[in-house]
Amino acid sequence: MIIYYQKKKLNYQLYSEIGFLIIGIAIVFLNNFSLIYYTWALLGLLQLGTWYYKKKHQYLHISEGRLTKNSLFPKSIKLNELTAIWKFKSSFTLETRQAKLKIDKDLMEDESLYKLTDLLNQIELKPQQA
């Protein structure tokens, strides 16, 4: 199961990145090629790469009993090892004995949020051992 980013937020990120890239290229060509001006274009390219990664990998991936939060350094947690699920207004926090994973609800599409909530409600938690 894949938990998707909100399309609106991804599109906004894409438009702002294109804006950075256009401003960076315009500054480079309008000024006398100072090294400082290249940073705008470089920032635009780096943000465009971030958007592509988010678009390709999405927010969460759940398979084979493992939930993976995709980012530069992906974090995974085994669902059968969960000892606590904390449900807050804008996030979930999943805990095992070794790890803690925070999931931001504001980044997810509504349908994906409902699927994730249903999945988390079905999980039987292991008791914590001292």
Secondary structure, 3 states (H helix, E strand, C coil): CEECECHHHHHHHHHHHHHHHHHHHHHHHHCCCCHHHHHHHHHHHHHHHHHHHHHHHCCEEEECCEEEECCCCCEEEEHHHCCEEEECCCEEEEECCCCEEEEEHHHECHHHHHHHHHHHHHCCCCCCCC
